[in-house]
Amino acid sequence: MYKPMTELCNKGMATMSVSSARENLPAAVEEIEDVAAFDAAMAEEGENIPWEQVKADLGWG
């Protein structure tokens, strides 16, 4: 079954220097928000929508 990305990511926690964290903080924070949004979406009940349908609904293809 589905395991939340945060659960998978926490098993092998990455490290970085303070200077690297300062340079990349906005990207790291965005990634954390994306993982949380993905986990929330996967936890929702209801019908799954195929990716091809999503792209068509958005006019992407």
N, C-alpha and C positions, 0 to 999 in steps of 0.2 A: 504494500500500500504506500501511499504518499508519505514521505517524511519531510517536515518543514525544512527549508533551506538553512534557517538559523541553527537547527539541530545538527545538520550536516557540517556547516561551516565551523561550529564551535569545537568540533572534535580535533581539528588541526589548526588551531589558532595561529594566524600569521603575526609576525612582529616586524616593526620598522623603526627606523631612527626618528627622533623628534623632528629633525629638519626635514626629513622626507614626509612625515605626517603633516607638517605645516604646509608643504608644497602641494600635497594631494588631498587635503582635508575636504574640500567641496566635493570631489569625486567620491571619496570614501563615504561621506554622509549620504550622498544621492544613492549609492549602491545599497546601503543599509535600508533606506526608505523603500527602494525597489524590492528588496527581499521581503520586507514586512508586508508590502502590498501584495506580492505574489502569494505569500503564505495565507493572507486573509482571503484572497480570491479562491485559493484551493480549498479552504475550509468551508466556503459557502455551499449550501445545498442547492440542488436544482439541476436543470439540464445543461450539459456542456455544449458549447457552440464551436463547431469546427473552425479552424483557422481560416480556411478558404472563405467561409461565410463572413467572418469578421472583416477580412480584407475587402470583400465585395460590399459590405455594409458601409465601410469607410471610404469607398471609392478608390481603393488602392490597387485594384487589379482587375 
